[in-house]
Amino acid sequence: MSALIDNDSIRDVDSLATDAPDAPSLSPNQRAWRRFKRNRLGYVSLVIFAIMLAIATFAELVANDPDRYRRVALVLDGVQFGLLLAATAGLFHYVPHTDVRWRHAGAGALFVAVAFELAKSGLAWYVESVPTYSTVYGALATLPILLLWIYMVWVIVLLGAIIAAYAPSLQMRVVRRPPHAGWRFELALEVLGALRDAREGAQRGVSLAGLAASLRTDPLQLEPLVDLLVALDWVARLDEGGAATDGPRLMLLCDPSRTRLGPLLEQTLLAPGPAVAAFNRRAALGSLTLAEALPAR
């Protein structure tokens, strides 16, 4: 490990180390299988999404004869809307390789369900009112119309995913920090300082959402830096399942007074290379400890 682990922190981590999803002792195949099991509900959501599309197509065929199948069409439309809402919410909650709350996934799913219905009605009106496709393509008009519908569906799904991704930032009323020289290094020090302070509390750590709220920073900007600190073995991400409502708990593992600052400098501020080798030797920034660089309490 690149840094020495604090004894108090290791006691909290030790009880959960055997449950870590990507433990270093596992083979690549075992890690892939664990990731599959962890995301299996996301794959189920994909299957439900495909079933919903089939039901939607059948509902459209039934709706073409409204006098005979009006009640059946209404029931199928309601089932289709509910399945679409549930499947898309599951898609946004389980598939991303990050923690997404159900209410944020539900907001994106609601947008997708409503926009899906509007797009379906709009496309039907366009095909009936503008006979361009039938005139140009004749009997093959079904193919470009199908491609157009697939394009519209995935644009709607991607817009819903954007809503689900930015919902935490909108809820906490935080803004993205404007990029400037060294901003990633500065933000990483703030994250480490917050985790150092949280280690002295009862929880011994803090979730990503709590970290974003305390630093007044967009979670989407914090997550890549947290991943970097986890890769450096300076921070642990503890996935406690149902015990944590705000997602995995982040804990500081390293001892700041005995951890060199060099690895963080190389990853966020000044990558090593021949052009900066002389500067690095004379400045000796890598010899500083993390405790010397962290903000004051």
Summary of the structure (lengths in Angstrom):
residues: 297
radius of gyration: 25.5
end to end distance: 26.5
largest distance: 85.5
contacts: 836
relative contact order: 0.11
helix: 71%
strand: 5%
